[in-house]
Amino acid sequence: MISSDEEQKRRKKFAELIKKLNIRDISSDSVLRGELYTDIRYIYTGNSGNIDFRHYYSDVFQKLIQLNQDGQDITLIGHNLQLLYDFSVKKKEYGIAECIKKLYDHVNLETARITYLNGIEENEIKTEEVRGMLNDVGNQITIQNEKVNRIIKHTDDAYSNFIAILGIFSAIVMVFFGGTTVFTKTLGDVSETSIDKLVLICTLCGLIIFDIIFMFLYFLSKLLDRNISATSEYVYWKDIVSRFRMRYPIIFYTNLIGSVVILCSGFSMLLKIVLEMKVNDSTVNKVACDYIFKFIQGNRAFCIALAVLIVCNVLFSVAYLIAKLTDVNIGCRLVLDGKYPFWWNFDEDNKFVVYKYDTRIADFNNENEMQKFLKRKNLLANLKAPVCNFAKRAFCRYPYFSIINFMLLVVLIYIKYRV
C-alpha cells in the first residue's frame, strides 16, 4: 500500500498523462511514446518496480469531459493507448500492459458515451427554439391572412374600379378630341389670326386639356389607392402653394409657364387695341409717340434715370417671384420687434421686478405701480413695433435694392428740380 500523499501525487500525474495522450499521434513520434510509457510505468509502479496503484474511473471521466469541452478530439487518446499497449507487450512487461489495457477500456467506454451525449445535444430541440419557430409560423400565418384579405378586397372592388377606369378614360378621350377640334379651327385660320391671339388660344386650350387630364388621373389614383405625387414627405405644415409645388411640380410649373404666356399675350393684345384707337382723326399711337419723343428730348437725363429705376425694379420683381416659387430666401434675416416685450416676476426678496426680454429694468414694492409702469411701457412698445418693423422690412430686408432705389430717386429729384 502507498501513502495518501503518494497517491495524490500519482493521480495528479495521471491527469497530466491523459492530457499528453491527446497531443498528437505517437505512431511516428518515438520520443513522445517513450515519455508517455515512462510516465505510465511511474504512475502504476512508482520507484518500487511493483504495481501498487489503481487509477480512478472518476479521474478518467473528469479529464475526458474537460478535454471535450475544450473542443479537442478525445478519440486520439484511445488510439495512443492501443499503441502503448502493443509497445509494452513487445517489451514483455505484462503487468504494465494489463494496466494499460484497463485504462484503454475505460477511456473507450467514456469516449463512446461522451460522443453519444454530444450527438443527442446537437439534435435536441430546445424549448426556446420551438417557441421561436411557433412565433415565426404565427407571423407567417398573419402575413398570409393579410395578403388574402387584400386580394379579396381587390377582387370585390375590381368591378367598380373597371367601370371607373373606363368612364375616366372615356372622358379623357372626349376632352382630347374636343381640344383637337378647337386647335383645328384655330390653326385653320392661322393666316388671318395674329400671333398673340394664336398663342393665347393655343396655350389656354392646352392648359385646360392638361389640367382636366391631371384631375382625371388624380381621381383615378384615389380610387385605386395609388400615390402619383412626386414626394411622400409630410409637407402639411407648409402653405398650399408650396405643398402643391412640392407634390406635383410638373403640374405647377406647366401652369405657371402657361399663365405667364397667357398674361403676356393678353397684355400684347390689349396694348395693340389701345394703340389702334382713333381720337379726333389721329391715332393715340401717334399722339403718344409725339408726346413721348418731345418729353425725352427735353428731359433726356431724367428719362435715362427713370428707365434705369424701372429696369432695376422689374428685375428685382422677377427675382423675388422666382425666389418665392422655388422657396429660396434672397433677403437678409431680420430680428423684428415683438409685442408686449415687458413682463414681470418676483425676485428673491419678493419684489415686483420688470424685465424687457431678459434684461432687468425696474423694481417695485407696490403691485399697482408695477402694473401701471408695465402697461405704459408695453403700450409704447406696441405703438413703436409696427413702425420699426416696417422700416426694417423696407430698408434692411433687401439692403442693396433699397440703396439703389434711394440713390436713383435722389438723382431723379435732383434732375427734375435743379435750377
Secondary structure in CASP SS format (residue, H / E / C, confidence):
PFRMAT SS
TARGET T0000
AUTHOR 0000-0000-0000
METHOD secondary structure of the structure
MODEL  1
M C 1.00
I C 1.00
S C 1.00
S H 1.00
D H 1.00
E H 1.00
E H 1.00
Q H 1.00
K H 1.00
R H 1.00
R H 1.00
K H 1.00
K H 1.00
F H 1.00
A H 1.00
E H 1.00
L H 1.00
I H 1.00
K H 1.00
K H 1.00
L H 1.00
N C 1.00
I C 1.00
R C 1.00
D C 1.00
I H 1.00
S H 1.00
S H 1.00
D C 1.00
S H 1.00
V H 1.00
L H 1.00
R H 1.00
G H 1.00
E H 1.00
L H 1.00
Y H 1.00
T H 1.00
D H 1.00
I H 1.00
R H 1.00
Y H 1.00
I H 1.00
Y H 1.00
T H 1.00
G C 1.00
N C 1.00
S C 1.00
G C 1.00
N C 1.00
I C 1.00
D C 1.00
F C 1.00
R C 1.00
H C 1.00
Y C 1.00
Y H 1.00
S H 1.00
D H 1.00
V H 1.00
F H 1.00
Q H 1.00
K H 1.00
L H 1.00
I H 1.00
Q H 1.00
L H 1.00
N H 1.00
Q H 1.00
D C 1.00
G C 1.00
Q C 1.00
D C 1.00
I C 1.00
T H 1.00
L H 1.00
I H 1.00
G H 1.00
H H 1.00
N H 1.00
L H 1.00
Q H 1.00
L H 1.00
L H 1.00
Y H 1.00
D H 1.00
F H 1.00
S H 1.00
V H 1.00
K H 1.00
K C 1.00
K C 1.00
E C 1.00
Y H 1.00
G H 1.00
I H 1.00
A H 1.00
E H 1.00
C H 1.00
I H 1.00
K H 1.00
K H 1.00
L H 1.00
Y H 1.00
D H 1.00
H H 1.00
V H 1.00
N H 1.00
L H 1.00
E H 1.00
T H 1.00
A H 1.00
R H 1.00
I H 1.00
T H 1.00
Y H 1.00
L H 1.00
N H 1.00
G H 1.00
I H 1.00
E H 1.00
E H 1.00
N H 1.00
E C 1.00
I C 1.00
K C 1.00
T H 1.00
E H 1.00
E H 1.00
V H 1.00
R H 1.00
G H 1.00
M H 1.00
L H 1.00
N H 1.00
D H 1.00
V H 1.00
G H 1.00
N H 1.00
Q H 1.00
I H 1.00
T H 1.00
I H 1.00
Q H 1.00
N H 1.00
E H 1.00
K H 1.00
V H 1.00
N H 1.00
R H 1.00
I H 1.00
I H 1.00
K H 1.00
H H 1.00
T H 1.00
D H 1.00
D H 1.00
A H 1.00
Y H 1.00
S H 1.00
N H 1.00
F H 1.00
I H 1.00
A H 1.00
I H 1.00
L H 1.00
G H 1.00
I H 1.00
F H 1.00
S H 1.00
A H 1.00
I H 1.00
V H 1.00
M H 1.00
V H 1.00
F H 1.00
F H 1.00
G H 1.00
G H 1.00
T H 1.00
T H 1.00
V H 1.00
F H 1.00
T H 1.00
K H 1.00
T H 1.00
L H 1.00
G H 1.00
D C 1.00
V C 1.00
S C 1.00
E C 1.00
T C 1.00
S C 1.00
I H 1.00
D H 1.00
K H 1.00
L H 1.00
V H 1.00
L H 1.00
I H 1.00
C H 1.00
T H 1.00
L H 1.00
C H 1.00
G H 1.00
L H 1.00
I H 1.00
I H 1.00
F H 1.00
D H 1.00
I H 1.00
I H 1.00
F H 1.00
M H 1.00
F H 1.00
L H 1.00
Y H 1.00
F H 1.00
L H 1.00
S H 1.00
K H 1.00
L H 1.00
L C 1.00
D C 1.00
R C 1.00
N C 1.00
I C 1.00
S C 1.00
A C 1.00
T C 1.00
S C 1.00
E C 1.00
Y C 1.00
V C 1.00
Y C 1.00
W C 1.00
K C 1.00
D C 1.00
I H 1.00
V H 1.00
S H 1.00
R H 1.00
F H 1.00
R H 1.00
M H 1.00
R H 1.00
Y C 1.00
P H 1.00
I H 1.00
I H 1.00
F H 1.00
Y H 1.00
T H 1.00
N H 1.00
L H 1.00
I H 1.00
G H 1.00
S H 1.00
V H 1.00
V H 1.00
I H 1.00
L H 1.00
C H 1.00
S H 1.00
G H 1.00
F H 1.00
S H 1.00
M H 1.00
L H 1.00
L H 1.00
K H 1.00
I H 1.00
V H 1.00
L H 1.00
E C 1.00
M C 1.00
K E 1.00
V E 1.00
N C 1.00
D C 1.00
S E 1.00
T E 1.00
V H 1.00
N H 1.00
K H 1.00
V H 1.00
A H 1.00
C H 1.00
D H 1.00
Y H 1.00
I H 1.00
F H 1.00
K H 1.00
F H 1.00
I H 1.00
Q H 1.00
G H 1.00
N C 1.00
R H 1.00
A H 1.00
F H 1.00
C H 1.00
I H 1.00
A H 1.00
L H 1.00
A H 1.00
V H 1.00
L H 1.00
I H 1.00
V H 1.00
C H 1.00
N H 1.00
V H 1.00
L H 1.00
F H 1.00
S H 1.00
V H 1.00
A H 1.00
Y H 1.00
L H 1.00
I H 1.00
A H 1.00
K H 1.00
L H 1.00
T C 1.00
D C 1.00
V C 1.00
N C 1.00
I C 1.00
G C 1.00
C C 1.00
R C 1.00
L C 1.00
V C 1.00
L C 1.00
D C 1.00
G C 1.00
K C 1.00
Y C 1.00
P C 1.00
F E 1.00
W E 1.00
W E 1.00
N E 1.00
F E 1.00
D C 1.00
E C 1.00
D C 1.00
N C 1.00
K C 1.00
F E 1.00
V E 1.00
V E 1.00
Y E 1.00
K E 1.00
Y C 1.00
D C 1.00
T E 1.00
R E 1.00
I E 1.00
A E 1.00
D E 1.00
F E 1.00
N C 1.00
N C 1.00
E H 1.00
N H 1.00
E H 1.00
M H 1.00
Q H 1.00
K H 1.00
F H 1.00
L H 1.00
K H 1.00
R H 1.00
K H 1.00
N H 1.00
L H 1.00
L H 1.00
A H 1.00
N H 1.00
L H 1.00
K H 1.00
A H 1.00
P H 1.00
V H 1.00
C H 1.00
N H 1.00
F H 1.00
A H 1.00
K H 1.00
R H 1.00
A H 1.00
F H 1.00
C C 1.00
R C 1.00
Y C 1.00
P H 1.00
Y H 1.00
F H 1.00
S H 1.00
I H 1.00
I H 1.00
N H 1.00
F H 1.00
M H 1.00
L H 1.00
L H 1.00
V H 1.00
V H 1.00
L H 1.00
I H 1.00
Y H 1.00
I H 1.00
K H 1.00
Y H 1.00
R C 1.00
V C 1.00
END
